[in-house]
C-alpha cells in the first residue's frame, strides 16, 4: 500500500514504529483521530502555490503544510466536550 505523501521519504523503520504505536494505543482503548484533508505546498519554484487535498493524496513535489478545513472541523467536534483542568 502506498499513499500519496508527496516527496517525503518514509522508511520501513518509520512504518514499523507507527504500527507498533497504533497497536499499543488501540490496545489501551484510545480513540485515534486522523487527518481527512491537508493544506499542501508546492515545493518548486519562486511562486508558492497551495491547495487542499485528501490526506492520502499528496502529489509528488508537494508537501503537507497544515490541517485542511475538514480535518480542523473534525478535531473541533472531537474535542468539543473537553474541559480545562
FENNORLIN-V690257 format. One record per pair of residues at least 12 apart in sequence whose ideal C-beta (glycine too) atoms are under 7 Angstrom apart, sorted by the first residue. I is the first residue (numbers start at 0). J is the second residue. Records with the same first field share a line. If there is no record, write none. Layout:
I->J  J
//
This chain:
2->55
3->55  56  57  58
4->57
5->39  57  58  59  60  61  62  63
6->42  59  60  62
7->62
32->73  74  77
33->54
34->54  66  70
35->54  67  69  70  73
36->51  52  53  54  67  69  70
37->52  54  57  63  65  66  67  70
38->51  64  65  67
39->52  57  61  62  63  64
40->61  62  64
41->60  61
42->60  61  62
43->60
49->64
51->67  68
//
